[in-house]
């Protein structure tokens, strides 16, 4: 398809006719005028080279276009949207932070669970936990376990939200992806267990 589609053969043929004739004239013009005709294989090859070069150029151009399209599809924002898709409609409050604990994404429930937070993205996650009202010792344990073990589970986080005592569990894990480095970081979710 790359070599024979999209008008490539016609373009290669026309290029071969023009460039092949010029090369034949340059390389064998004296002999032809003198009545000495070169071997037919040399003439055929003189026309084949520009045909092949034009075809190869079209193939590489089409491949580059495909690669650019794939890279655009797999850009960091789209991949992050796809990887976060399962959390969008979750009943939990989910977040994703980079390797430096900077929050990049939260789902709608995160904002609904914690409406008093001024900012939920582009913020250092431990500072966000502090703003939520999570005790300092739990925040230290969260960072320590996440860095050392790659995961952390805090079974009980008690918070006062809009004058109401709420209880959450927090589960977080380290994420690694060798193909998409921008997915390396931390993700997790608060589960509301107030009524359990």
C-alpha positions as CSV (number, residue, x, y, z in Angstrom):
1,X,0.0,0.0,0.0
2,X,2.8,2.4,0.8
3,X,4.7,1.6,-2.4
4,X,1.7,1.3,-4.8
5,X,-1.0,3.5,-3.3
6,X,-1.7,7.2,-3.3
7,X,-0.4,7.8,-6.8
8,X,3.1,6.8,-5.9
9,X,3.7,4.6,-9.1
10,X,2.7,7.4,-11.5
11,X,4.9,9.9,-9.7
12,X,7.8,7.5,-9.7
13,X,7.2,6.7,-13.4
14,X,7.2,10.3,-14.4
15,X,10.3,11.1,-12.3
16,X,12.0,8.0,-13.9
17,X,11.2,9.3,-17.4
18,X,12.6,12.8,-16.8
19,X,15.6,11.9,-14.6
20,X,16.3,8.7,-16.4
21,X,16.5,10.5,-19.8
22,X,18.7,13.2,-18.3
23,X,21.1,10.6,-16.8
24,X,21.1,8.6,-20.0
25,X,22.0,11.7,-22.0
26,X,24.8,12.7,-19.5
27,X,26.3,9.2,-19.2
28,X,25.8,7.8,-22.7
29,X,25.0,10.8,-24.9
30,X,28.4,10.8,-26.7
31,X,28.2,7.1,-27.4
32,X,24.6,7.3,-28.7
33,X,25.5,10.3,-31.0
34,X,28.5,8.3,-32.3
35,X,26.3,5.4,-33.1
36,X,27.5,3.2,-30.3
37,X,24.6,2.1,-28.2
38,X,25.2,1.1,-24.6
39,X,24.0,-2.2,-23.2
40,X,20.2,-2.2,-22.8
41,X,20.5,-3.3,-19.2
42,X,22.5,-0.1,-18.4
43,X,19.7,2.0,-19.9
44,X,17.0,0.1,-18.0
45,X,19.0,0.5,-14.7
46,X,19.4,4.2,-15.4
47,X,15.6,4.6,-15.5
48,X,15.0,2.1,-12.6
49,X,17.2,4.1,-10.1
50,X,15.1,7.3,-10.1
51,X,11.9,5.2,-10.0
52,X,13.2,3.3,-6.9
53,X,14.4,6.5,-5.2
54,X,11.1,8.2,-5.8
55,X,9.2,5.2,-4.5
56,X,11.4,4.9,-1.4
57,X,11.0,8.7,-0.7
58,X,7.2,8.3,-0.9
59,X,7.3,5.3,1.4
60,X,9.4,7.0,4.0
61,X,7.3,10.2,3.8
62,X,4.1,8.1,4.3
63,X,5.7,6.2,7.2
64,X,6.7,9.5,8.9
65,X,3.2,10.7,8.5
66,X,1.9,7.6,10.1
67,X,4.5,7.8,12.9
68,X,3.5,11.5,13.5
69,X,-0.1,10.4,13.7
70,X,0.7,7.7,16.2
71,X,2.8,10.0,18.3
72,X,-0.1,12.5,18.3
73,X,-2.5,9.8,19.4
74,X,-0.1,8.7,22.1
75,X,0.8,12.1,23.5
76,X,1.0,12.4,27.2
77,X,-2.4,14.1,27.7
78,X,-4.3,11.5,25.7
79,X,-2.5,8.6,27.4
80,X,-3.2,10.0,30.8
81,X,-6.8,10.4,29.9
82,X,-7.0,6.8,28.8
83,X,-5.1,5.5,31.9
84,X,-7.4,7.6,34.2
85,X,-10.6,6.6,32.3
86,X,-11.5,3.9,34.9
87,X,-11.4,6.4,37.7
88,X,-13.6,9.0,36.0
89,X,-16.8,7.3,37.0
90,X,-15.6,5.5,40.1
91,X,-17.5,5.9,43.4
92,X,-14.1,6.7,45.0
93,X,-12.1,9.9,45.1
94,X,-9.2,9.1,42.8
95,X,-6.0,11.0,42.1
96,X,-2.8,10.7,40.0
97,X,0.5,12.4,40.9
98,X,3.9,12.4,39.3
99,X,7.1,11.0,40.8
100,X,7.5,14.2,42.8
101,X,4.0,13.9,44.3
102,X,2.7,16.8,42.2
103,X,-1.0,16.0,41.6
104,X,-1.8,15.9,37.9
105,X,-5.3,14.6,37.8
106,X,-8.3,14.0,40.1
107,X,-11.7,12.7,39.3
108,X,-15.0,14.5,40.0
109,X,-15.6,12.6,43.2
110,X,-12.4,13.9,44.6
111,X,-13.7,17.4,44.3
112,X,-17.1,16.3,45.7
113,X,-15.6,14.5,48.6
114,X,-13.4,17.4,49.6
115,X,-15.2,20.6,48.5
116,X,-13.3,22.8,50.8
117,X,-9.9,22.3,49.0
118,X,-8.8,25.4,47.2
119,X,-6.8,23.6,44.6
120,X,-6.7,19.9,43.7
121,X,-4.1,19.7,40.9
122,X,-0.7,21.2,40.4
123,X,-0.2,20.8,44.1
124,X,2.1,18.7,46.3
125,X,0.0,15.7,47.4
126,X,1.3,15.6,51.1
127,X,0.3,19.3,51.3
128,X,-3.1,18.4,50.0
129,X,-3.4,15.7,52.6
130,X,-2.5,18.3,55.3
131,X,-5.1,20.7,53.9
132,X,-7.7,17.9,54.1
133,X,-7.0,17.7,57.8
134,X,-5.1,14.4,57.8
135,X,-2.8,14.1,60.8
136,X,1.0,14.6,60.3
137,X,1.9,11.1,61.5
138,X,-0.4,9.6,58.8
139,X,1.1,11.8,56.1
140,X,4.7,10.8,57.2
141,X,3.7,7.1,57.1
142,X,2.0,7.6,53.7
143,X,5.2,9.1,52.2
144,X,7.5,6.5,53.9
145,X,5.5,3.5,52.8
146,X,4.9,4.7,49.3
147,X,8.6,5.4,48.8
148,X,9.9,2.2,50.4
149,X,7.2,-0.4,49.6
150,X,5.6,1.2,46.6
151,X,2.1,1.1,48.1
152,X,0.3,2.3,51.2
153,X,-3.0,1.5,52.8
154,X,-4.4,3.7,55.5
155,X,-7.5,1.9,56.7
156,X,-9.0,4.8,58.6
157,X,-8.8,8.5,58.0
158,X,-11.2,10.6,60.0
159,X,-12.1,14.0,58.6
160,X,-14.5,16.8,59.5
161,X,-16.2,17.9,56.3
162,X,-18.8,20.6,56.3
163,X,-19.5,19.9,60.0
164,X,-19.9,16.2,59.4
165,X,-17.5,13.5,60.6
166,X,-16.5,11.4,57.6
167,X,-14.3,8.2,57.6
168,X,-12.2,7.2,54.6
169,X,-9.7,4.5,53.6
170,X,-6.8,5.6,51.5
171,X,-5.1,3.2,49.2
172,X,-2.2,4.4,47.0
173,X,0.4,2.7,44.8
174,X,3.4,3.6,42.8
175,X,2.9,3.4,39.0
176,X,5.7,2.6,36.5
177,X,5.5,2.3,32.8
178,X,8.6,1.8,30.6
179,X,6.9,2.9,27.4
180,X,5.3,6.1,28.7
181,X,7.6,7.7,31.4
182,X,5.0,10.4,32.2
183,X,2.8,7.7,33.7
184,X,5.4,7.0,36.3
185,X,4.2,8.4,39.6
186,X,1.6,7.6,42.2
187,X,-2.1,6.9,42.0
188,X,-4.7,6.2,44.6
189,X,-8.2,6.6,45.9
190,X,-10.1,7.6,49.0
191,X,-13.0,5.2,49.7
192,X,-15.8,6.7,51.8
193,X,-16.5,4.1,54.6
194,X,-18.5,6.5,56.8
195,X,-21.6,4.3,56.8
196,X,-19.9,1.0,57.2
